[in-house]
Amino acid sequence: MNGVPMNGVPMNGVPMNGVPVLSRRRVLRLLAAAPIALAFAPLAGCRAEGPRAIRIGEEECAHCRMRISDERFAAQLASDRGRSWAFDAVECLVAWVDEESELPRDRIAGWWVTDFENPGSWLDAARATYLRSDALRSPMGLGLSAWADSPAARAQQGAHGGDVLGWEEVRTLVASTTVRGAHGGMRGGPGTGPASDAGTGGDAHGH
């Protein structure tokens, strides 16, 4: 029989037609590895692929816990495991990341802010250009709006006044300002004015 068993496959593991045949040991190894691969599949599939749509008027800000009511100022963040958090203002996103969150920086998959000129369009928070202007009052009162680039922000600066800032400058500004929690509003920081303690968090958003 020249080393060919009854099933027609030579003893060297290669059938007569030249197609390789997996040995029994190789098959067992593949079967043993399958559960491990399946266990890691959900983690690979839930990484953030980009910003999601925020339900304006329904979702609460993860920092101040007030309803997200003005799409122009909304922001969001996602972890590397697919969990996301929504915010009603840039300052809430920054305060949550730098002061409140227990999420390590290396677990942040992405953070985004709304393009003020195009509500519903999202910008990478670290690459956007910001305008801090009292004329464009944000829900938390710091007056931070995000723009796609410096020319767009400077055009609005000419119309509304204020300061054009980069991402790190925004973080420094928020760090010097107390972003209040459940009662909303801002206190401290340049040009913000005193926070009002009258009324509820909903009042700060016009509800």
N, C-alpha and C positions, 0 to 999 in steps of 0.2 A: 504493500500500500504506500510505500515511500513516505511514511510519516504522516499520511493523510487519514484522519479519523473518519468515521461514518458520516459526519455532518458536512464533509467536504471542505473543512477548514484545516490547513496544514498546521503542524505543531508549532511553527514559528509565529503564529498569530496573524498571518496574512492570508486571506482566502485566495482562491484560484483567480478571481477577477481583479486582484491587486488592491482592493479596498481594505485598509487596516481594520483589525478587530480589537476592541478593548479587552484586556485581560480581566479575569474575575477580580483580581486585586485592585486594578484601576477603577473598575465600576464601583467597588465598595468604598474606595476613597472619595469618589465624587458624591456618592449618596451621603456619606458622613459629613461632607462640607456643605451640603445643601441647606440644612437648618440654620447654619451660621449666616450664610448669604441672605436668607430670607429675613433673619432677625434684623440685619442692618439695612434692608431695603426701605422700610418706612422712614428711617432717618434721612436717607439720601433723597427721598421723594418729597420731603416737607420743607426743604430749604426755601427761603424767601426768594421768589423770582422777580419781585418788584412790588411797588405800592398797590394797595387794594382800594376799592371804592369805599369811602366812608359814608355811613348813613347820616347825612346832615339832619339835625333836628331829632335824632333818635339816640345816637351813641353818646356816651359820657366821656369826658376827658379823663385819661388815666391819672393825671396829676391833681387837678383841682376838683374833679368829680362833677363838674357842671356840664350841661348838655352842649354839644358842639353845634353852634347855631349859624356861624358865618364861614362859609366854605373858603373864602379868600384867605383866611388865616390858619386853616387846619393844617395839622402835621401828623406824621405817623412814624412808627419804628417797628422793625421786625427782627426777631431773633433767628439764629441759625437753625432752630428747630421748628420754624414755621409759625411761632406765636407772634401776634402783632398787638400793638397798643396805639390808640388814637388820642390826639390832643387838640384842644381848641385854639391853641396859639403856639407860635414858635417858642416863646419864653417858657411855656409849660413843658414842651419837649426837652429843652435844655435843662431846666430845673430837675426834671424827673431823672434824666440820664446822669447828671453831675452830682445830685444831692440825695435823691430818694431811692433810685433803682438799685436792686441787688444783682442786676444782670451785668456780668463782666463785659468789659469792652470787646474782648475777642469773641463774644457770643452775639454781638450785634451784626446782623446780616445787611442791614440797610436802614437809613433814616431819610425821610423825605418831607419837604415843605411844599405848600401850594404856590404855584406861580400866580401872584396877585393879579396879573393882567389876564390870566387864562384859568379861572377857577375850574378845578377838575383835572388840570395838568399838574404833574408832580416834578419837583426838582430835587436832585441830591442835596441834602441839607448842607453838606460840607463844601459844595461847589457853587451854591446860589450866592447872589449878592443881596444885601439887606438894606432897607431904609428904615431908620428910626425917626418917626415924625409924629408929633402930637396931632397933626391934621388927619392922620390915618390911624385912628385909635383901634387897637386890637382888643379882643374880648377881655384880656387880662390887664389892659391899660398901658402896656409898655410901648405900644405904637410900633411894633416890629412887623414889617411886611417883607416878603421874599420876591425877588425878581430874577429873571433868567440870566441877566448879565449886568455888568457895570453901566453901560450906556442907558439901559432901560431904567435902572435905579436912579441914575443922575438926572434923567429927564423928569422923573417924578420929584426929585429933590428940588429942581427948579420951580416946579409948580406948587409943592407943598412944604418946602423947607425940610430941615432935619439933617441927619448925618447918614452917609453911606458907609456900611460896615461889611466886613468879611465874617466868615463863620467863627473864627477864634475871637474876634472882637465882640461878636454877639454873646459868646459864652462868658467872656470877661464881664460884659455888661450885666448879664443875668446873675452872675455870681455876686455882683455888688448890690443886687436888688433882691429883696425878699419876695419870693413868689408864694403867695398865700395859698392855702389848701382849700378846704371845703367852703370857706366864705368868699373866695374869689378876690379879685382886685390885686393891685400892686402897691407896695410902699417902698420908699427909698429909691435910689437911682436917679439919674439926671432927668429932669423934666417930667417925672411921672406924677408928681403931686401926691398928697396924702390919700391913703386908701379910706374908703368909707366903710364904717362898721354897721351902718344902718341897712336893714333889709337882708334878704337871703342871697345865696349864691345865684339863684335864678335872676334876681334883679340886676346883677352885674352884667348879665347877658341880654338884658332887655326883655326877660320873660316875666 
